[in-house]
Amino acid sequence: MTGRYEQFTDDSGQHAFRLTSPDGKLLASSNGFSSAAEVLEGIEIMRSLVSTATIVDMTRT
């Protein structure tokens, strides 16, 4: 089972991507990019960071 990155054009005409789980649930959604190439670069950056990212509990102050 694997999730997937979906590249799309949002309502304002910007390029964007979302990450979905194997069962189709939305896990993450990007801001808009000005080009499809920037979307692919954003996906690659996310792929490289996601496995090493730390968890920070922002609900505690």
C-alpha positions as CSV (number, residue, x, y, z in Angstrom):
1,M,0.0,0.0,0.0
2,T,1.2,3.4,-0.8
3,G,0.0,7.0,-0.7
4,R,0.1,9.3,-3.6
5,Y,1.0,12.8,-4.5
6,E,-1.7,14.4,-6.7
7,Q,-0.7,17.4,-8.8
8,F,-3.6,19.8,-9.7
9,T,-4.6,23.3,-10.5
10,D,-6.5,25.0,-7.7
11,D,-9.5,27.4,-8.0
12,S,-7.3,30.4,-8.4
13,G,-5.3,28.8,-11.3
14,Q,-2.2,28.1,-9.2
15,H,-0.5,24.7,-9.4
16,A,-0.5,22.6,-6.2
17,F,-0.3,19.1,-4.8
18,R,-1.9,17.0,-2.1
19,L,-0.7,13.9,-0.4
20,T,-3.3,11.2,0.1
21,S,-3.2,8.0,2.1
22,P,-3.7,4.6,0.4
23,D,-7.5,4.8,1.3
24,G,-7.8,8.3,-0.3
25,K,-7.8,10.4,2.9
26,L,-6.1,13.8,2.6
27,L,-2.9,14.0,4.6
28,A,-1.4,17.2,3.3
29,S,-2.0,19.9,0.8
30,S,0.4,22.5,-0.5
31,N,0.1,26.2,-1.2
32,G,-0.1,27.4,-4.7
33,F,3.0,27.4,-7.0
34,S,3.4,29.4,-10.2
35,S,4.4,26.5,-12.3
36,A,4.1,22.7,-12.6
37,A,7.9,22.4,-12.3
38,E,7.8,24.2,-8.9
39,V,5.1,21.6,-7.8
40,L,7.4,18.8,-8.7
41,E,10.3,20.4,-6.8
42,G,8.0,20.9,-3.8
43,I,7.0,17.2,-3.9
44,E,10.7,16.2,-4.0
45,I,11.5,18.4,-1.0
46,M,8.6,17.0,0.9
47,R,9.7,13.4,0.1
48,S,13.2,14.1,1.4
49,L,12.0,15.8,4.6
50,V,9.0,13.7,5.7
51,S,10.9,10.7,7.0
52,T,13.2,12.8,9.2
53,A,10.9,15.5,10.4
54,T,10.5,16.0,14.1
55,I,7.1,16.1,15.8
56,V,6.4,19.3,17.7
57,D,3.3,19.6,19.9
58,M,2.1,23.1,19.3
59,T,-1.0,22.6,21.5
60,R,1.2,23.1,24.6
61,T,2.4,26.6,25.4
